[in-house]
Amino acid sequence: MKSIWRNKNWPANLLLAAGATIGGAAHAVSDLPGGPSVRQLNMPIGVTKIAQEQHFLHTVMMILCTVIFIAVFAVMFYSIWKHRKSVGHKAANFHESVVVEVIWTIVPFIIVILMALPATKVLVAQKDTTNADLTVKTTGYQWKWGYDYIKGEGEGLAFISTLDSSQRAMSDAGAKGEMPVDYLFKVDNPLVVPVNKKIRVITTANDVIHAFAVPQLGVKQDAIPGFVRDTWFRAEQVGDYYGQCQELCGKEHAYMPIHVKVVSAADYTAWVDTKKKEAAAKLDDPTKVWALPEMLARGEKVYAANCAACHQANGKGAGPIKPLDGAAVVLDADHAKQIQVLLKGQNNGAMPSWKQLSDTDLAAVASFTKNSWSNKTGQLVQPAEVLAQRGK
């Protein structure tokens, strides 16, 4: 910095330095519509009645607390300054005043009641999940979300939502320069819901505690293994709304975004039809016998979407995550051992269960790991083998 001032052209250099600083900021992540804003300090107003009421309560409470803070400390500092010893005041010797004590008991009580009444009203409304138009179960996994449409239009649909692999690669490489506006929020399968419909969200988790939170919708609900919790929202505007897991759930916590896509009723019906056709097309026959090359191609995609976050693309693992390259259970000719790990997990959930994947996908990823890196076993796992292990 000193060199700027020593140079006789310091005004131009100063402008260049300022331009570089502003330019660097310009190349940072921009505001994401429906998601967090750059340097955001306040809560978003939101697109649901609950979110708007939360914002109003937050604003009113902040103003009220600020006024009380200023008033109390103004009186205190005035009293200290006005009656200080240096100007001749002497400390008074007196006992308690019943009137004063009654006042400073009643007034805060009234303030608390005035704050509690509207807050309680909103809190009760947040928990009223009755008469929902659509019910979706969201399951937290390390580190992705599973969505199951269990009641309403789209009933029976189920899929996994994972951070887009290109953005994960961008992060691993050390993101530089201008970032996409949805950096670390883009997913492969967003949760799609219709506008102006009451959506009940049931939350649970497969491994550790997660939290389903979308600020623009005014929802935040913990997803706890072995427990079922619920919340709801009714989006009043079509758009894309983003959130993240808000419980520290492990090393990939920062890569677990939530994307809720709110569409019109007609678009939602069209989306449901499309997803059902896709699901039917992907419903592989578990008795089909696959060849190794096509199984490996499919397994590579399944591995990248579900396994690479922990075991890494090179299969070496990291820290407590065991490597798959050279692993005995992967190399073992008894396919049942690896299939049981995939279906049930191991190490108290450190390796989660992947039973939500299809028989073909599990067979594909098992075949892929048995034939990748230094694991050149030539072994092929068929979907029928996975199907036979599911009930054991």
Secondary structure in CASP SS format (residue, H / E / C, confidence):
PFRMAT SS
TARGET T0000
AUTHOR 0000-0000-0000
METHOD secondary structure of the structure
MODEL  1
M C 1.00
K H 1.00
S H 1.00
I H 1.00
W H 1.00
R H 1.00
N C 1.00
K C 1.00
N C 1.00
W H 1.00
P H 1.00
A H 1.00
N H 1.00
L H 1.00
L H 1.00
L H 1.00
A H 1.00
A H 1.00
G H 1.00
A H 1.00
T H 1.00
I H 1.00
G H 1.00
G H 1.00
A H 1.00
A H 1.00
H C 1.00
A C 1.00
V C 1.00
S C 1.00
D C 1.00
L C 1.00
P C 1.00
G C 1.00
G C 1.00
P C 1.00
S C 1.00
V C 1.00
R C 1.00
Q C 1.00
L C 1.00
N C 1.00
M C 1.00
P C 1.00
I C 1.00
G C 1.00
V C 1.00
T C 1.00
K H 1.00
I H 1.00
A H 1.00
Q H 1.00
E H 1.00
Q H 1.00
H H 1.00
F H 1.00
L H 1.00
H H 1.00
T H 1.00
V H 1.00
M H 1.00
M H 1.00
I H 1.00
L H 1.00
C H 1.00
T H 1.00
V H 1.00
I H 1.00
F H 1.00
I H 1.00
A H 1.00
V H 1.00
F H 1.00
A H 1.00
V H 1.00
M H 1.00
F H 1.00
Y H 1.00
S H 1.00
I H 1.00
W H 1.00
K H 1.00
H C 1.00
R C 1.00
K H 1.00
S H 1.00
V H 1.00
G C 1.00
H C 1.00
K C 1.00
A C 1.00
A C 1.00
N C 1.00
F C 1.00
H C 1.00
E C 1.00
S C 1.00
V H 1.00
V H 1.00
V H 1.00
E H 1.00
V H 1.00
I H 1.00
W H 1.00
T H 1.00
I H 1.00
V H 1.00
P H 1.00
F H 1.00
I H 1.00
I H 1.00
V H 1.00
I H 1.00
L H 1.00
M H 1.00
A H 1.00
L H 1.00
P H 1.00
A H 1.00
T H 1.00
K H 1.00
V H 1.00
L H 1.00
V H 1.00
A H 1.00
Q H 1.00
K C 1.00
D C 1.00
T C 1.00
T C 1.00
N C 1.00
A C 1.00
D C 1.00
L E 1.00
T E 1.00
V E 1.00
K E 1.00
T E 1.00
T E 1.00
G E 1.00
Y E 1.00
Q C 1.00
W C 1.00
K E 1.00
W E 1.00
G E 1.00
Y E 1.00
D E 1.00
Y E 1.00
I E 1.00
K E 1.00
G C 1.00
E C 1.00
G C 1.00
E C 1.00
G C 1.00
L C 1.00
A E 1.00
F E 1.00
I E 1.00
S E 1.00
T C 1.00
L E 1.00
D C 1.00
S H 1.00
S H 1.00
Q H 1.00
R H 1.00
A H 1.00
M H 1.00
S H 1.00
D H 1.00
A C 1.00
G C 1.00
A C 1.00
K C 1.00
G C 1.00
E C 1.00
M C 1.00
P C 1.00
V C 1.00
D C 1.00
Y C 1.00
L C 1.00
F C 1.00
K C 1.00
V E 1.00
D C 1.00
N C 1.00
P C 1.00
L E 1.00
V E 1.00
V E 1.00
P E 1.00
V C 1.00
N C 1.00
K C 1.00
K C 1.00
I E 1.00
R E 1.00
V E 1.00
I E 1.00
T E 1.00
T E 1.00
A E 1.00
N C 1.00
D C 1.00
V C 1.00
I C 1.00
H E 1.00
A E 1.00
F E 1.00
A E 1.00
V E 1.00
P H 1.00
Q H 1.00
L H 1.00
G C 1.00
V E 1.00
K E 1.00
Q E 1.00
D E 1.00
A E 1.00
I C 1.00
P E 1.00
G C 1.00
F C 1.00
V C 1.00
R E 1.00
D E 1.00
T E 1.00
W E 1.00
F E 1.00
R C 1.00
A C 1.00
E C 1.00
Q C 1.00
V C 1.00
G E 1.00
D E 1.00
Y E 1.00
Y E 1.00
G E 1.00
Q E 1.00
C C 1.00
Q C 1.00
E C 1.00
L C 1.00
C C 1.00
G C 1.00
K C 1.00
E C 1.00
H H 1.00
A H 1.00
Y H 1.00
M C 1.00
P E 1.00
I E 1.00
H E 1.00
V E 1.00
K E 1.00
V E 1.00
V E 1.00
S C 1.00
A H 1.00
A H 1.00
D H 1.00
Y H 1.00
T H 1.00
A H 1.00
W H 1.00
V H 1.00
D H 1.00
T H 1.00
K H 1.00
K H 1.00
K H 1.00
E H 1.00
A H 1.00
A H 1.00
A H 1.00
K H 1.00
L C 1.00
D C 1.00
D C 1.00
P C 1.00
T C 1.00
K C 1.00
V C 1.00
W C 1.00
A C 1.00
L H 1.00
P H 1.00
E H 1.00
M H 1.00
L H 1.00
A H 1.00
R H 1.00
G H 1.00
E H 1.00
K H 1.00
V H 1.00
Y H 1.00
A H 1.00
A H 1.00
N H 1.00
C C 1.00
A H 1.00
A H 1.00
C H 1.00
H H 1.00
Q C 1.00
A C 1.00
N C 1.00
G C 1.00
K C 1.00
G C 1.00
A E 1.00
G C 1.00
P C 1.00
I E 1.00
K C 1.00
P C 1.00
L C 1.00
D C 1.00
G C 1.00
A C 1.00
A H 1.00
V H 1.00
V H 1.00
L H 1.00
D C 1.00
A C 1.00
D C 1.00
H H 1.00
A H 1.00
K H 1.00
Q H 1.00
I H 1.00
Q H 1.00
V H 1.00
L H 1.00
L H 1.00
K H 1.00
G C 1.00
Q E 1.00
N C 1.00
N C 1.00
G C 1.00
A C 1.00
M E 1.00
P C 1.00
S C 1.00
W C 1.00
K C 1.00
Q C 1.00
L C 1.00
S C 1.00
D H 1.00
T H 1.00
D H 1.00
L H 1.00
A H 1.00
A H 1.00
V H 1.00
A H 1.00
S H 1.00
F H 1.00
T H 1.00
K H 1.00
N C 1.00
S C 1.00
W C 1.00
S C 1.00
N C 1.00
K C 1.00
T C 1.00
G C 1.00
Q C 1.00
L C 1.00
V C 1.00
Q C 1.00
P H 1.00
A H 1.00
E H 1.00
V H 1.00
L H 1.00
A H 1.00
Q H 1.00
R C 1.00
G C 1.00
K C 1.00
END
